[in-house]
Amino acid sequence: MMTADCHIHMVLDGVDFRAAIAAHRSRPREEIIRRRLARYQALGFTYLRDGGDRWGVGLLAKALAGEYGITYRSPAFPIHRVGHYGSFIGLGYESLAQYRQRLAQAKAQGADFIKLMISGLMDFHQAGRLTAPGLPPEEIRTLIHIAQDAGFAVMAHANGAGTVVAAAEAGVDSIEHGAYLNPEALAAMAGRRVIWVPTLATIGNLRGTGRFPQGEVEAILASAQENLRRFAAMGGLIAPGSDAGAFAVPHGQGSVDEYRLLEEALGPGAQDVLARGIAALQARF
């Protein structure tokens, strides 16, 4: 039963991220947000976790969501190192002092948790390749520890085995995306009860769009689904999150697509696995 989408971006529209952001740049557009909340309500979703944005769209969605019977969680905005991935949607830091200021800013805005951007994206033109490497492991550990010491759970945009190992060893609460993980990374997450939100719809929904080589997209999806099967066999925690708003992942339908792709990967026991992951995630976020 679909009840939760644990990774969405209310600010984005699944078509053109620049145009979607432009629509909210002067102020969050309440009518757009309400339309999307109504869509989730109609599909039976009662819990949404936003990835944040610097224009306040997710925060307004959080304020309105109760009218639709939805519990909504937001980090206010994602935090990234200046010069690394995340500038299109988040706020950056250049020093640990500035990072602490960002945490205080997020707290003042009512953030429920902290979202860190600690790696690049999957390069959908070539399976196995990322658009940029992750932050240095020591920096990753420091960022997570500071945020948790301030009382926040931490959601980390993280791809690549080394980046995920560093985040898991630091005690990160959830890993978002998690492309190209090896047995060490899977074991690090499972052993520390890190919740994996794999956002398969961002891969699977690219099939047939012509935007990227079909064979590469299929290979990336197959790799992710195989790692999910291995992780589930370890007793790992998996929660559904579509990354709704990303290209080809429309609000509402993208969440449905995410559940379908997870069920393909996990097989007959998928609902039980996801129920455990959702419960663990809601307890932390």
Legacy VTK file of the C-alpha trace (Angstrom):
# vtk DataFile Version 3.0
C-alpha trace
ASCII
DATASET POLYDATA
POINTS 285 float
0.000 0.000 0.000
1.440 3.368 -1.003
1.500 5.751 1.953
4.837 7.574 1.831
7.149 9.212 -0.656
10.333 9.897 1.263
12.078 12.079 -1.320
10.306 14.723 -3.372
11.043 18.251 -4.596
7.877 20.323 -4.508
9.696 23.183 -6.269
10.339 21.101 -9.415
7.871 19.875 -12.024
9.395 16.809 -13.703
9.753 18.624 -17.032
12.078 21.639 -16.934
13.819 22.471 -13.670
14.768 25.976 -14.740
11.208 26.924 -15.673
9.851 25.257 -12.543
12.185 27.240 -10.303
11.452 30.457 -12.193
7.755 30.056 -11.397
8.541 30.349 -7.673
11.497 32.716 -7.758
9.625 35.837 -6.604
7.425 33.904 -4.156
6.257 30.317 -3.639
3.167 29.715 -5.775
0.494 28.404 -3.426
-1.854 27.283 -6.210
0.834 25.027 -7.708
1.663 23.550 -4.329
-1.987 22.902 -3.466
-2.568 21.184 -6.796
0.316 18.806 -6.121
-0.711 18.124 -2.535
-4.206 17.280 -3.744
-2.712 14.822 -6.215
-0.791 13.041 -3.472
-3.886 13.014 -1.267
-5.961 11.429 -4.032
-3.363 8.662 -4.373
-3.470 7.926 -0.642
-0.145 9.409 0.436
-0.014 10.554 4.055
3.737 11.256 4.443
6.037 13.311 2.207
9.686 14.226 2.808
11.014 17.112 0.735
14.611 17.558 -0.395
14.426 21.311 0.142
14.908 24.479 -1.895
16.150 27.975 -1.198
12.911 29.736 -2.258
10.705 28.367 0.524
8.475 26.191 -1.661
8.910 23.088 0.471
8.358 25.088 3.637
5.060 26.466 2.334
4.052 22.942 1.307
4.784 21.823 4.857
2.544 24.582 6.218
-0.322 23.585 3.908
0.017 19.797 3.957
-2.047 19.228 7.077
-5.129 20.421 5.211
-4.663 17.398 2.947
-4.052 14.881 5.728
-0.344 14.748 4.903
2.609 14.849 7.288
5.281 16.849 5.482
8.956 17.097 6.414
11.435 19.622 5.031
15.113 20.536 5.547
14.302 24.117 4.468
17.131 24.013 1.889
19.929 21.624 0.868
23.476 22.514 1.915
26.447 22.048 -0.447
30.099 22.977 -0.555
30.626 25.994 -2.813
31.936 24.790 -6.173
30.348 21.353 -5.811
26.974 19.962 -6.875
23.896 21.574 -5.359
24.124 25.270 -6.232
21.052 25.155 -8.498
18.740 24.513 -5.549
20.579 24.893 -2.246
22.811 27.185 -0.225
26.569 26.770 -0.045
29.339 27.009 2.527
33.045 27.706 2.135
34.162 27.083 5.705
32.948 25.173 8.734
32.030 28.480 10.339
29.760 29.258 7.396
28.376 25.715 7.498
27.373 26.258 11.125
25.652 29.461 10.029
23.684 27.489 7.447
22.576 25.063 10.145
21.397 27.966 12.309
19.595 29.448 9.299
17.842 26.146 8.591
16.803 25.845 12.233
15.422 29.393 12.227
13.357 28.594 9.134
11.818 25.528 10.786
13.863 22.736 9.211
12.944 19.244 10.388
16.330 17.795 9.400
19.431 18.667 7.376
19.971 17.763 3.722
23.623 17.510 2.651
24.840 17.291 -0.935
28.066 15.288 -0.737
28.538 13.884 -4.252
27.756 14.432 -7.892
25.043 12.765 -9.973
24.911 9.653 -12.082
26.133 10.371 -15.601
23.373 8.730 -17.596
25.498 8.784 -20.740
27.782 6.108 -19.271
26.929 3.515 -16.652
29.294 3.505 -13.698
30.374 7.112 -14.037
29.485 10.075 -11.826
29.418 13.719 -12.853
31.725 14.622 -9.952
33.474 12.796 -7.096
32.282 12.987 -3.534
33.604 15.307 -0.869
36.663 14.113 1.102
35.685 11.451 3.666
36.900 13.504 6.640
34.796 16.468 5.554
31.742 14.237 5.149
32.192 12.869 8.651
32.645 16.348 10.104
29.539 17.760 8.407
27.361 14.922 9.642
28.683 15.039 13.187
28.186 18.812 13.482
24.599 18.584 12.205
23.726 15.705 14.502
25.349 17.427 17.479
23.012 20.342 16.711
20.069 17.965 17.091
19.310 17.233 13.438
18.834 13.992 11.548
20.825 14.025 8.303
19.672 13.122 4.785
22.603 12.824 2.358
22.544 13.032 -1.430
25.328 10.512 -2.014
26.534 8.423 -4.944
29.611 6.236 -5.191
30.792 3.566 -2.777
33.511 5.578 -1.028
31.222 8.516 -0.363
28.494 6.274 1.032
30.930 4.371 3.257
32.177 7.640 4.759
28.618 8.863 5.378
27.486 5.547 6.851
30.493 5.331 9.162
29.675 8.849 10.380
26.160 7.711 11.291
24.167 9.452 8.556
20.441 8.771 8.882
19.575 8.257 5.210
21.340 7.886 1.891
19.529 9.278 -1.139
20.166 7.743 -4.594
23.192 5.591 -3.685
24.395 4.695 -7.174
27.246 2.252 -7.787
27.620 0.727 -4.353
29.930 -2.182 -3.629
29.621 -4.870 -0.923
31.568 -2.712 1.566
29.142 0.194 1.137
26.075 -2.035 1.415
27.456 -3.661 4.567
28.335 -0.263 6.078
24.768 0.938 5.592
23.150 -2.285 6.776
25.364 -2.604 9.831
24.653 0.946 10.989
20.926 0.854 10.152
21.240 3.626 7.580
18.040 4.012 5.555
18.531 3.809 1.786
16.160 5.828 -0.397
17.237 4.706 -3.890
15.024 6.937 -6.110
14.747 4.340 -8.883
12.178 6.385 -10.810
14.873 8.901 -11.725
16.512 6.071 -13.669
13.636 3.900 -14.807
11.533 6.786 -16.072
14.314 7.844 -18.444
13.684 4.757 -20.540
12.062 5.673 -23.821
12.597 9.413 -23.444
15.508 9.529 -25.894
17.401 11.840 -23.575
20.163 9.330 -22.801
21.420 6.090 -24.412
18.832 3.429 -23.650
21.409 0.725 -23.000
23.246 2.828 -20.437
20.022 3.681 -18.608
19.015 0.011 -18.529
22.438 -0.937 -17.150
22.252 1.703 -14.397
18.772 0.553 -13.375
19.794 -3.117 -13.359
22.789 -2.310 -11.147
20.642 -0.368 -8.679
17.982 -3.063 -8.469
20.563 -5.809 -7.946
22.171 -3.831 -5.124
18.741 -3.380 -3.543
18.198 -7.136 -3.566
21.574 -7.644 -1.888
20.876 -4.940 0.666
17.463 -6.365 1.514
19.053 -9.795 2.007
21.382 -8.181 4.583
18.353 -6.885 6.462
18.976 -3.341 5.270
16.381 -0.583 5.627
14.862 0.618 2.331
12.316 3.426 2.023
10.461 4.571 -1.108
11.380 7.984 -2.478
10.794 8.947 -6.097
12.713 12.263 -6.273
9.451 13.618 -7.700
10.059 16.787 -9.658
13.204 15.394 -11.286
13.086 14.979 -15.058
10.399 12.462 -16.113
9.274 11.971 -12.494
6.011 13.944 -12.187
4.429 14.515 -8.798
2.035 11.714 -7.942
2.694 9.416 -10.877
6.406 9.392 -10.095
5.634 8.007 -6.655
3.552 5.233 -8.187
6.410 4.451 -10.570
8.874 4.288 -7.658
6.836 1.662 -5.825
6.538 -0.394 -9.010
10.307 -0.341 -9.621
11.033 -1.226 -6.000
8.601 -4.130 -6.147
10.307 -5.360 -9.324
13.633 -5.312 -7.496
12.536 -6.758 -4.161
10.004 -9.335 -5.263
7.110 -10.781 -3.228
8.356 -9.465 0.107
8.618 -5.878 -1.111
5.717 -4.480 0.887
7.091 -5.788 4.178
10.590 -4.486 3.400
9.254 -1.046 2.503
6.954 -0.913 5.529
9.963 -1.470 7.805
11.938 1.198 5.981
9.126 3.736 6.142
8.621 3.134 9.865
12.341 3.586 10.548
12.498 6.745 8.457
9.433 8.332 10.040
10.907 7.661 13.475
13.996 9.716 12.574
12.571 12.408 10.295
LINES 1 286
285 0 1 2 3 4 5 6 7 8 9 10 11 12 13 14 15 16 17 18 19 20 21 22 23 24 25 26 27 28 29 30 31 32 33 34 35 36 37 38 39 40 41 42 43 44 45 46 47 48 49 50 51 52 53 54 55 56 57 58 59 60 61 62 63 64 65 66 67 68 69 70 71 72 73 74 75 76 77 78 79 80 81 82 83 84 85 86 87 88 89 90 91 92 93 94 95 96 97 98 99 100 101 102 103 104 105 106 107 108 109 110 111 112 113 114 115 116 117 118 119 120 121 122 123 124 125 126 127 128 129 130 131 132 133 134 135 136 137 138 139 140 141 142 143 144 145 146 147 148 149 150 151 152 153 154 155 156 157 158 159 160 161 162 163 164 165 166 167 168 169 170 171 172 173 174 175 176 177 178 179 180 181 182 183 184 185 186 187 188 189 190 191 192 193 194 195 196 197 198 199 200 201 202 203 204 205 206 207 208 209 210 211 212 213 214 215 216 217 218 219 220 221 222 223 224 225 226 227 228 229 230 231 232 233 234 235 236 237 238 239 240 241 242 243 244 245 246 247 248 249 250 251 252 253 254 255 256 257 258 259 260 261 262 263 264 265 266 267 268 269 270 271 272 273 274 275 276 277 278 279 280 281 282 283 284
